[in-house]
Amino acid sequence: MTENSCSGNNLNAAACELLERESERLGLVFAGAAGEETDRNFLSEYGRWLDEGCAGEMGYLREHFPLLRNASSVLPGAVSVLLFALPWPLPGLEYPAGNGFISSYARGRDYHKVMRSKLRDIIRSLSPLYPGASFRAAADSAPVPEVEKAAETNFGRRGRSSLLISERQGSAFFLGEIITDAFIRKSFPEPADPCRGCDRCLRRCPGHAIRGDGFIDARKCLSYLTIEFHGTFTDAESSSIGGRVYGCDECLLSCPWNRRRKVSSFVSDFKERGALLTLTLREKLLLSEEEFLTLTEGSAIRRIGWLQWLRNTACAMGNISRDPEDIPALKSRLGLSVPLDAEIRRASAKIAARAGS
């Protein structure tokens, strides 16, 4: 642990004041500073969730589970985890008919890049207070249970949807963290249960993935299916996806706290990129791999890859299209991958049946 010549309380207060000031300057919200150890009850519940297979094909979660116990697995000697929230715009489910839905968080620049850049700025400002200290910035890039850590500081509470809910920020925000061997602590007054008997997210979830206990069954979640799952959809999975091409915002849009959140502005990085949103589903399907990579440069969408993009687009076309001219476009993509071929055949049959009725 790094010491400093200033007294502990004065140094901690100075650090927290700096973190709040720099966060505001960068469009972040300082969400507190927690200790290095993870709550044992959470680890037990999370371990059971993994054992039940609810992580689906995300095998890395099982591999990283032992590392969640202590932040020193990420940074040797770590004693503090500094949390930061980055709100993003939540415009709604409205999108032009025939264009397909893309989750609101992915309509601008890749949040991983945005968050890490801002956290590095904060490290540069904080480092002079702690000479010789080590810092590591992370945004979904290290085995840190960030929701649990932010709940530990009382920045919010884990809701029934599994998302962290803050009374001021709602649940439409990203979390990033700085792990450090400098001792810093910051917590807030304990919040009330944000859900208080509300079950809107459970009723709105298209895949019935939300269990209501603070965990979800990822195998039924449409964000998982369109982003993390690389295989072939079942008939039920394909139908549940509807017109979605990337992600699903139902649990966010159904949460009352997101209608009450007190966010005056958003960072410019999250301004919507029009090209991907304005293309029709057929135009999305007919993108070459090079065109897909160009349009998704700097976007979180790029990580799913071209073939999965085509699979998801074919699925959405099968669920909402009534235009028989979409069938030749679909069949022109046959032979690229097994999951895509399965979705093309299913979508073609659906559209043909719909057009003939």
Long-range contacts (C-beta under 8 A, 24 or more apart in sequence): 1-77, 1-79, 1-181, 1-182, 1-183, 2-130, 2-131, 2-132, 2-133, 2-134, 2-180, 2-181, 2-182, 2-183, 4-129, 4-130, 4-131, 4-182, 8-183, 11-129, 12-183, 12-184, 12-185, 12-186, 14-129, 15-126, 15-129, 15-130, 15-182, 15-184, 16-184, 16-186, 18-125, 18-126, 18-129, 19-82, 19-122, 19-126, 19-184, 19-186, 22-121, 22-122, 22-125, 22-126, 23-84, 23-122, 26-118, 26-121, 26-122, 26-267, 27-86, 27-118, 27-265, 27-266, 27-267, 28-84, 28-85, 28-86, 28-118, 28-122, 28-176, 29-84, 29-85, 29-86, 29-87, 29-169, 29-173, 30-82, 30-83, 30-84, 30-186, 31-83, 31-84, 31-85, 31-150, 31-153, 31-155, 31-156, 31-175, 32-82, 32-83, 32-150, 32-152, 32-153, 32-154, 32-155, 32-186, 32-187, 32-188, 33-80, 33-81, 33-82, 33-83, 33-153, 33-184, 33-185, 33-186, 33-187, 34-80, 34-81, 34-83, 34-149, 34-150, 34-152, 34-153, 34-185, 34-187, 35-79, 35-80, 35-81, 35-152, 35-185, 36-70, 36-71, 36-72, 36-78, 36-79, 36-80, 36-81, 37-69, 37-70, 37-71, 38-68, 38-69, 38-70, 38-145, 38-148, 38-149, 39-148, 39-152, 42-145, 42-148, 43-68, 43-69, 45-214, 45-215, 46-145, 46-215, 49-215, 53-219, 54-215, 54-216, 54-217, 54-218, 54-219, 55-218, 56-218, 56-219, 56-224, 56-228, 56-229, 57-228, 57-229, 57-230, 57-231, 58-218, 58-224, 58-228, 64-143, 67-143, 68-143, 68-144, 68-145, 71-144, 71-179, 73-143, 74-136, 74-138, 74-142, 74-143, 74-144, 74-179, 75-134, 75-135, 75-136, 75-179, 75-180, 75-181, 76-181, 77-134, 77-181, 78-134, 78-179, 78-180, 78-181, 79-180, 79-181, 79-182, 79-183, 80-179, 80-180, 80-181, 80-182, 80-183, 80-184, 80-185, 81-144, 81-149, 81-177, 81-178, 81-179, 82-177, 82-178, 82-179, 82-180, 82-184, 83-146, 83-149, 83-150, 83-153, 83-155, 83-175, 83-176, 83-177, 84-115, 84-118, 84-119, 84-122, 84-175, 84-176, 84-177, 84-178, 85-150, 85-155, 85-166, 85-169, 85-173, 85-174, 85-175, 86-111, 86-114, 86-115, 86-118, 86-173, 86-174, 86-175, 86-176, 86-267, 87-169, 87-170, 87-172, 87-173, 87-261, 87-263, 87-266, 88-172, 88-173, 88-174, 88-266, 88-270, 89-172, 89-266, 89-270, 89-272, 90-170, 90-172, 90-249, 90-252, 90-253, 90-258, 91-272, 92-253, 93-249, 93-250, 93-253, 95-243, 95-277, 96-278, 97-320, 98-280, 98-281, 98-282, 98-320, 98-321, 99-277, 99-278, 99-279, 99-280, 99-281, 99-284, 100-243, 100-244, 100-245, 100-281, 100-284, 100-313, 100-316, 101-242, 101-243, 101-244, 101-245, 101-246, 101-247, 101-248, 101-316, 102-245, 102-246, 102-247, 102-276, 102-277, 102-301, 103-223, 103-246, 103-247, 103-248, 103-249, 104-172, 104-249, 104-252, 105-172, 105-174, 105-247, 105-300, 106-246, 106-247, 106-299, 106-300, 106-301, 107-270, 107-272, 107-273, 107-276, 107-277, 108-269, 108-270, 108-271, 108-272, 108-273, 108-299, 109-269, 109-270, 109-298, 109-299, 110-298, 110-299, 110-300, 110-302, 111-139, 111-174, 111-270, 111-300, 112-139, 112-140, 112-141, 112-300, 113-298, 114-267, 114-269, 114-270, 115-139, 115-174, 115-176, 116-141, 116-176, 118-176, 119-176, 119-177, 119-178, 122-178, 123-178, 126-178, 126-182, 129-182, 130-180, 130-182, 133-180, 133-181, 133-182, 134-180, 134-181, 135-178, 135-179, 135-180, 135-182, 136-178, 136-179, 136-180, 137-176, 137-177, 137-178, 138-176, 138-177, 138-178, 138-179, 139-174, 139-175, 139-176, 139-177, 142-177, 142-179, 144-177, 144-179, 146-175, 146-176, 146-177, 147-175, 149-177, 150-175, 152-187, 153-186, 153-187, 153-188, 154-187, 154-188, 154-189, 154-190, 154-191, 155-188, 156-191, 156-194, 157-191, 157-193, 157-194, 158-214, 159-194, 159-195, 159-201, 159-214, 159-255, 160-195, 160-198, 160-199, 160-201, 160-202, 160-210, 160-212, 160-213, 160-214, 161-201, 161-210, 161-216, 161-251, 161-255, 162-210, 162-214, 162-215, 162-216, 163-251, 163-252, 163-255, 165-194, 165-195, 165-255, 165-257, 166-191, 166-257, 166-261, 167-191, 167-194, 167-257, 167-260, 168-261, 168-262, 169-261, 169-262, 169-263, 170-252, 170-255, 170-257, 170-258, 170-259, 170-260, 170-261, 170-263, 171-251, 171-252, 171-255, 171-257, 171-258, 172-252, 172-258, 172-261, 194-257, 198-256, 200-254, 200-255, 200-256, 201-250, 201-251, 201-254, 201-255, 203-254, 204-250, 204-251, 204-253, 204-254, 205-250, 205-251, 206-240, 206-241, 206-242, 206-248, 206-250, 207-237, 207-240, 207-248, 210-251, 221-248, 222-247, 222-248, 222-250, 223-247, 223-248, 226-304, 226-308, 226-312, 227-303, 227-304, 230-308, 230-339, 231-339, 232-338, 232-339, 232-342, 232-343, 233-311, 233-315, 233-339, 233-342, 233-343, 235-346, 238-315, 238-318, 238-319, 238-343, 238-346, 239-319, 241-312, 241-315, 241-316, 241-319, 242-316, 242-319, 242-320, 243-281, 243-316, 243-319, 243-320, 244-312, 244-316, 245-281, 245-284, 245-309, 245-312, 245-313, 245-316, 246-301, 246-304, 246-309, 246-312, 273-299, 276-301, 281-313, 281-316, 281-317, 281-320, 281-321, 281-326, 282-317, 282-326, 282-329, 284-309, 284-313, 285-310, 285-313, 285-314, 285-317, 285-329, 285-330, 285-333, 286-329, 286-332, 307-336, 307-337, 307-339, 307-340, 308-339, 310-336, 310-340, 311-337, 311-339, 311-340, 311-343, 314-340, 314-343, 314-344, 314-347, 315-343, 315-346, 315-347, 317-347, 317-351, 318-343, 318-346, 318-347, 318-348, 318-349, 318-350, 318-351, 319-347, 319-350, 321-347, 321-351, 321-354, 322-351, 322-354, 322-355, 323-351, 323-355, 324-351, 324-352, 324-355, 326-351, 327-351, 327-352
